C-alpha cells in the first residue's frame, strides 16, 4: 500500500526534478530575453506574440489529453501508445491546415498585416510537434523525471542558441519565429534519440483514450483562454509595440512564481493518479502542496513587485522602462495564480476532471467580458489590474469547491495559507527600508533588496510557524533540515 512517506518522497523527487527543469529552462529563457531585448524592438516581440496567440488558440484544440490518459491507465498496451501517437499526428495535421486557413483573418483583429506570414510559418511547429515519439510519456508515467529533464533542457538549449544566432543575423521578428520552429524540430528528433520506442499507425484504442480526453480538452481550452485572454484583448486594441511591452512584462512578472509552482503540478499528476484511492495519502499530499504553493507564490509575487523597477532596468534595458508598472501589477496576479493553479492537476488526477473543467471554464468566462471592457474603456494597465481583481475574486470559490471533493476543509487551507500572507508584511517593510538607503545603482539595489526580502520573509515565516505551535508542514521540514546542517559540518 502506498503510504504518506513514500508519497511525500515521490512528490519531493518529482517536484525537485520539475522545478530544476523549469528553472533551467526559465534561466535560459531569461538569458535569451535579456539578449534579444537589446537586439530586437518591442514591436518585434509584439508581432510574434500576436501570431502565437492565434497559433496557441488553435493548437490548444489538439490538447486531447492522450498522454495523460496513458499515464492514468495502469497497464497501457502497445496499441494504446500507437493509437495515442496516431491521434497526435492526425490532430497536428488538421490543426496546421486550420491555421493556414485562418491566418489571413489575423490582420482584421490585430491590425498587423505581417502577422499572417508569421502564422503561416509558425503553423509548421504544430505539424512537426505531432510526430514526437510517444514513448517519452513513459518518463513521466514511471516517474523517471531525470530523463524528462534531459529531453526538455536540450531542446531549450537548441532553441535559445538558434534564436540568438538568427537575431544577430536578421535583427527582426524572423529570428523569434526561426527559433520556435527550429527548436520544435530538434525536440522531436531528440525524442527518438532518447527513447527506443518506435510508434506505428494504429487507431484501435483512440476511442478509449478520448473517453478521458474529452474533459481534459475542455480544461486545456479554458486554461488557455484564462491564461491569454488579457493578451488577446491588448493585441486587439493596442499596437504591436504595446503588445510586445505587455507580453514581455507578463512573462517577466510571473516567471518567478510559475516556474516553481507549475513544475511541481506537472510532477503531481502521475503521483496523485497512483494514490487517488487512498484518502489519507491524498489529504496529506495535497495540504503539503498547497502550503508550498502559498509560500512560494506569496514570496515571488510580492518580491517581484517590490524590485520591478531595478529588475527591468538591469534585465531588459532603458527601452523597456514603460514595463515597470505592468510588471508590478502582473507579479501580484502571478502570485494569486500560483496559489490557485496548484489544485487543478490534483482534481484531474483524482478523478474529478469534470470539476476541473468547470472551474477553469468558469474563470475563463468571467475573465473575458471584464478584460474586454477594460481594454475598450481603459488602457493596458487597466487590463492588468482587471486580471488581478478577477483572479482574487475567483480564488475563494475555487478553494471551496476543492473542499467538496477532496478530504480537506477550509480551516485546513487557512491554517496553511495565513502564515505566508502575514510574512509578506515584514518582507515589504524590510525591502522598503533597505531600498531607501542604497545608492542609485540598479544592479546593487536589486541584489541587496532581493537578499533582504528573502531573509526577512524566511525569518518571519519560521517565527510565525513557531508561534503557531510548530505544526507539521513544509516549515517543519525546513526547520529540521536547518538543524541538521551544523551537525554535518566538519
N, C-alpha and C positions, 0 to 999 in steps of 0.2 A: 504493500500500500504506500502511496506517496505521502510522506509526512511533511509538516511545515518546514523542517530544517532542510530537507532535500529540495523542496520548492524554493526556499529562500536562496539556496546555493545556485539553483538553475537560473533564477531571476538575476541574481548578482552577477553570475558569469556571463549570461546573455546580455544583460544590461551593460556590463563593462565593455564587452566587445562592440556593442552597437554604439555606445557613447564614444568609445575610442574611434570607431569608424566615422561617425558623423562629425566629430571634432577634427579628425584628419581631413575629411572632405571639406568641411567648412573652413578649415585653415587654408587649404589650397584654394578654395573659392574666394576667400577674402583676399588672399595674396593676388589672385587673378584680378579681382575687382579693383584693388588698390593700384595695380599696374595699368589696367585698362581705363580706369577713371582719368588717368593722365595722358592716355593716347587717344581716347575717343570722347565725344561730346555727350551731354545728357540726351540730346536728340537721337544719337545713335542707339543708346540704350532704350530710349522710348520706342523707337521703331520696332526693334526686336521684341520688346515687351508686348507691344500691340499684336504683333504676329503670333507670339507664343500664347497669348490669351486665346486666340482663335484655335490654334493647334491643340492647346490643352483642353479647351472645351469640347472639341471633337474627340480627342484622344481618350478622355475620361469615359466616353461611351464604350470603349473597349475594355474597361476595368470590370470584366465579368467575374473576377474573383476565382478563376480556376486554380490558381496557385494556392490560395488559401483553402480551397476545397480539398486539394491534395494533402495539405498539412493536417486538416481535421480528420481525414479518413485514417482509420487505424492501420490498415494494410493495403494501400493502393497497389494495383497491379500495373504491369507494363501498358495494358490497354488504357488505364486511367491516365498515365503520363503521356502516352502518344496522343490520346484524344485531347488532352489539355493543350499540347503543343499545336495540334492541328487547328483547334479552335482559335488559338492565338494568331496563327498565320492568316486564317480566313478573316478574322476581325481586323487585323492590321491592314490587309489589302483593301477591305471595304472602307475603312476609315481614311486611307490615303486617297482613294477615289473621291470620297466625300469632301475632303479638304480641297482637292483641286477644283471641285465643283463650286464650293462656297468662297474660294479665295477672291474672285472678282467682286464680291459683295463687301469685302472688308473696308475699302475706301469710303463707302457710303456711311459707315458708322464712325470710323476713326479719322476720316478726312486726311488720309495719308496714302496717296496712290502707290508709293513704294512698298507698302505692306503686302500687296498682292504677290509680288515677285518673291518676297521673303517667305510667305506662307507656302508657295509652290515648292521651294527648296526644303523648308523645314518639314514638309509632309514626308519627305524621304526618311526622316528619323523614325516616324511611326512605322513605315513599311519595314525598315531594317530591324527595328526592335521586335517585331513579331516573330522573327526567326531565332530568338535567343534559345539556347539549349535548356529545355525544361528540366534537365537533370539537376541543375543547380538549386532547384527547390529543396532537394534533399539536404542541402547545407543548413537550412532553417528547420526543416522537419526533424532532423536528427540532432539539432542544437549544436551543429558544428559551425559556430559563428566565426571562427577564425578564417575558414575558407571563404565565407561570405564577405568578410572584411577584405581579404586579398583581392577578390574579384572587383569589388566596388572601388577600392582605393587605386588600383592600377588603371581602371577605366577613367577615374577622375584625373589622375596624373596625366594621362594621354590627352584628355580634353583640355586641361589648363595649358599644357605645353603647346598644343596645336592652336588654341585661341590666341595666346600671346604672340606666337610666331606670325599668325595671319594679321594680327593687329599692327605689328611692326611693318608689315608689307602693305596692307590695304588702307589702314588708318580710317576705317569707317565700319558701318554695321555688318558688312560682309564677313568680318573676322569672327563676330559672335555666332553667326549662322554656320560658318565652316566648323567652328569648334563644337557646336551642338551636334551636327550631323556626323562629323568625323569621330567624335567621342563615342557616339552610339554604335557606329560600325566596329570600332575597336572593341567595345564591350561585348558585342555579340560574338566576335571571333574569339575573344578570351574565354567566353563561357564554354566553348567547345574544347579549348585547351585545358581548362581546369577540371572538367568533369568528363569521364569516358562515355557517358550515356549518349547514344545516337538515336534521336527520335525518328519515328516513321509516321506517315499519314495514317490516321485511324479516326473513326467517328463513332465507334460503338458505345463509348461512355460519355459522350457530350451531354446527352440529356440528363444523366445523373449528376454531372458536375454543375450544370446550370440550375439544378434544383436548389443548391445552396447559393449559387452566384446571383440569383435574381435580387435578393435583398442586399447583397454586397454591392451590386451595381448601383442601387438606389443610394446606398451610403456614400459611395465614391463620387457620384454626380453631385449630391447635395454638399459633400465636403469640398469639392472643387468650387462650387458656386459660393459657399460661405468664405472660402479662403481668398477667392479672386474677385468677388463682387465689387469691392472698392476700386480695384484697378480697372475693372470693366467700365465703371462709371467715370473714373478720371480719364480713361482713354477716349470716351465718347464726348466729353465736354471740354477737354483741355488739349493743348498742343503736344507734339511728340516730346519736346523738351520737358514740359511739366510732367508728362507720363514717365519719362526717364527719371526725373527727380523723385517722384513718388515711389516708383518701383525700387530704386536703389535704397531709398530711405527705409522702406518696409523691410527689405532684405537685411539691411544693416541693423535695424532696431530689434528685430525679432530673432536674429541669429543666435545670440547667447542663450535664449530660452529654448527655442525649438530644436536646437542642435544637441541639447541634453535630454529634454523630455521625450521628443519623438523617437529617438533611437531606442529608448527603454520600452516605449509602447510597441515598437517593431519586434523587440525580443519577447514581449509579453504574450503575443498571440499563441505561439506553439506551447508555451509554458501553461497558460490558463486553459488551453484546449485539453491538456493532459489531466488537469486537476479539477475539471468542471463538475465532476460528480462528488467531490469532497468539499462540503460546505465550509468546514473549519479551515481547510487549507486556502480556499478562495478568500474567505474573510481576512485571514492574517496577511496573505499576499497582497490583496487589494489595498488594505489600510496602509501597509508599508509603502506601496507605490504612490498612493495619494499623498502621504506625508512628504515623501521625497519630491513629488511634483510641486507641492506647495512651497517647500524650502527653496528649490531651485528657481521656480518661476518668480517668486517674490524678489529673490536676491538679484536675478539677472534683469528682470523687467525694471525694477526701481533703480538698480545700479546703472543700466544703460541710459535711463532718463536723466540721471544725475550728471553723467560725464559726456553727454551727447555733443556739446559744443567742442570740446577738445578732441573727442574721438573723430568727429567729421573733419576737423582741421588737419589732424595727423594722418588719418587713413585715406581720405578722399581728396583733400586739397581745397584751395580757395574757391574754385569754380563751383563747388558744391555747398557753399555756405548756407544757401536757402534751404538745405535739407535739415538743418538743426532742429527747428520746431517740429517738423514732421517726425524725426527720429524720436524726440522726447514723447510725443503723443503715442506713436505706434509701439514704443517699447512698453508702455503701460498696458496697451492692448495685448501685446505678446505675452506678458505675464499672466493675464487673465485667461488667455487662450491655452497656455500651457497647463494650467490647473484643470481646465475643462477637458482638454483633449486626452488626458491620461486615462479617462474612463471608457472611451469609445471602443478600443480594441478588446477590452475586458468583456464588454457586453457581447460583442460578436463571437468571441472565443467560447463564452459560456452558454451559447445557445440563444442569445437574445438579439439576433441580428435585426429582427423586425423593429424592436425598440430603438436600436442604434440608428436604423434608417429613419425612424420617425423623429428622433431628436435632431439629427443633422438636417433633415428636411425642414423641420420647424424653424430652426435658426436661420437657414438659408432664406426661407420665405419672409422672415422678419427683417433680415438684413437688406434685401433687395429694394423694397419701396423706400425704406429710410435712407439708404445711401443715394438712391436716385434723387430724392428730394434734396438731400444735402448738396449733391453735385449741381443741380439746377439752380438752387436758390443761394448757395454759398460758394465756397472755394475748396481747394484740395485739403486745407486744414479742417474745414467743416466735415468733409468726408471722413477724415481720420478720426475726429472726435466722435462722430456718429457711430463708427465701427466699435470704438471702445465702449460707448454707452450701451449699445445693444448687447454686446458680449457680457457686460456686467449685469444687465437686467436678466439675461438668459441663464446665467450660471446657477442661481438658487433653484430654479425649476428643474434644471438638469440633475443636480445633486439629489433633489427629492425623488426624481424618477429612478435614480440609481438605487436608493434605499428600498424601493418597491420590489426589486427583482434580485438584489444581492443581499447576503446576510450581514448588512451593516445598517447603522442608524445615523440620523443627522447629528446626534450627540457624538458618535464615533468620529464623524468627519470634522465637526467643530473642534473636538479635542486635539486633532492633529493639524488643524489649519490656523488656529489663533496665534500660536507662537511665532511662526514666520511673519505673519502680518504685523504683530507687535514689534518684532525685532527690526523691521524696516524703519521704524521711527528713530531709534538712536543711530542707525546707519545714516539716515538722511541728515541728521544734525551733525554728526561727525564729519561727513564729507563737506558740508557747508562751511564748517569751521576751518577745516584744513585748506579748502579751496581759497578762502578769503585771504589767507596769509601767504600764498605762494606767488612767485614772480610770474610775469606774463610769458611763460614758456609752455606752449600747449602740450608738448610731449612729456615734460616734467610734471605738470599738473595732472595729466591723465594717469601717469604711473602712480603718483602718490595718492591721488583721490581714489583710484581703484583699490590700492592696498589698504587705505584707511577704511574704505567701505566694507571690504571683505573681512577685515579683522574685527570691526565693530559689530557687524552682522553676526558673525560666528560666535563672538563673545556673548552678545545679547541673547542669542538663541539658546546657548548652553545654560546661561543664567536662568532664563525663563523655564527651561526644562527642569532644572534643579528645584526651582520654587514650586513647580507643579508636582513634585514628588518623585521625579526621575522615572517616569513611566516607560514601558517598553516602546521601541520605535527606532528610527534612524539616529536620533540624538544619542540614545543609549549605546548603539553600535559604535558611533563616532567616539563617544567618551571612553569606551573600553579600548578602542584602538589607540587613543591618545595615551591612556595609562600604561599600555604595554610598551610604548616606544622607548621610554627610558630604560626599561628592564633589558631591552635588546641592544642597548648601546654598549660598546666595548669598554 
